[in-house]
Amino acid sequence: MPKIESWDKFPAAVRQHLIERMRDREISVSDLNQLRLWVESKPEVPEGDWYKDFGSFKVCGKGSFSKTFLLRGQPAKGLAL
């Protein structure tokens, strides 16, 4: 299984999309810190669709890359991590 990529390895368009979703979803600095710690642990992720629920938001991805953020209560597709 692949490991999640660090922020600096994301394609520029994906990074920009994630920044826009962080703003749209009003994800707090505290929540982003939870995400940072999880990413720094270099978790294994499946090749296909996946999501990680942090309680107040979800990060959704495919393979090694995060793709978007969802608010609590929004349905996510893929394997729950």
Secondary structure by P-SEA (a helix, b strand, c coil): cccccccccccaaaaaaaaaaaaaacccaaaaaaaaaaaaacccccccccccccccbbbbbcccccccccccccccccccc
